[in-house]
């Protein structure tokens, strides 16, 4: 089932854990807001497909992924993204979109391994971070 122009609920809930990973209505609504306000506009800006490594995570899937219990992934408010130019993804989000957090994760500052982005219906902080070796620094 598509939510938005470019993304499906299946790709936003995929997990390699083998565990059920089915969002409830509130989590599906949050995923729809994330797609409408960040992922679809980002895809338009980027001009080519973007891979979702991780979107919604049930509590158990999040635990297996070593996510923090308060992760926005568990609310349907976050996605980890990957493409052939993750630095550009980070910059496009940072410079053009409303978001709660955008995080350049692992890899190097010039070539992040992936980009985490979150969006809340209310109260987006616009927080820009870099995560390296498990430590976060503000950018």
N, C-alpha and C positions, 0 to 999 in steps of 0.2 A: 504494500500500500504506500503510495507516494504521500509525503507531507512536504509541501512546497514544490518548487519547480524541478529541483535536481536530486533530492534525497528521498530515501524510503525509510519507513520504520524498521525494515529488516536490517539495513546497513547501520542504523543508529542503535540497534540492540544486539548486534552480533557478538558472540563470545565463543572462545575456544574451550571454555570450561566444561561444556556439556550440561551445565545447569540451566534450569528455566531462567529466562531473563525477560520477563514480560512486564512492561510498565503499566501502572494503573492509569485512570483517566487524568488525574492531576499531573502525573509524570509525562504522559503523552501530550498534554496541553503545553507543558514546559518545553518538551522537545520541539513542538510545532513553533513556539515562540523563538527558540534558538535558531531553527531553520529559517523562519521568516525574517528575522532581524539580523542574523549573522551569516549563516552558512550559504543561503541562496545569494545574498548580496556579495559575499566573498567570492563565490563561484563566478558571478558576473564580472567582478573586478579582475579576477585571476585569468579568466578566459579559457580554462580547461579543467578537466575533472580533478577533484580533491578526494583523497581516500580518508575515510573515517576509521581510525584504529580502534577507538573506543568511544561510545556515546553513553547511553543509559547503562547503569549497572545495578542489578539487584544487590541487596546487602551482602549476600553470600558471594556473588560474582566479584563485588568490590573487595571483599576480604581476601579472596584468592588472588586478586590483582595487587594486593598490598596497598590498597587505597585507604585513606583515612576515613574513619566512620562518618565524618561530616562532609564527605566529598559531594560536590555539586553533581557529579555523575549519577549519584543515587536519587537525585531529584529530577533528573532529565534536563538539567540546566547546563551541561558541559559536554564537550567533545574533544578528543585528541585527534589531530589532523596530520596528514603526511602527503607530500607531493615531491616533485623533482626540485623544488626551491622553497624549502621551509622558511628560510629567512624572509623571502618576499611575502609569504603568507602572513608571517608575524607582522611585517611592516604594513601590509594592506589593512589588516585588522586594526592595528595601533593607530594608523593615520586616517582611517575612513569610516570606521564603524563604532556604534555604541556597544559596549561590552562590560561585563563585570570584571573578569580577569582575562589577560592574555599572557601566556607563559611560554618563553623559549626554553624547551626542555632538552637536557643532555646534549650530546654532540659537542659542537663548539659555538661560540657566539656568532660566527659567520655561517655556520651550517648546523642549526639545531636538528636533533634527531626527530623531533615532532613538535607540534604547536598545540598547546592546550588553550581552549577558549571557553568562556562561560558567559551566560546571559541570564539575567533575572527580569521578570516582568516589571518589578519596581526596585529601585535602589541600586542600580549599576554603579560600581566604584571607578571603573576605568583604570584598574590596577594593572601595571605593566611589570612583569617579573622575568627573571632568568633563573632556571633551576639547574644546578650543576652539583654532582656528588651529593644529592639529597638536600642541598642548602639553597634557599631562595634569597635572591637579592633584588631590590627594587631598581628599575631602570628609569 
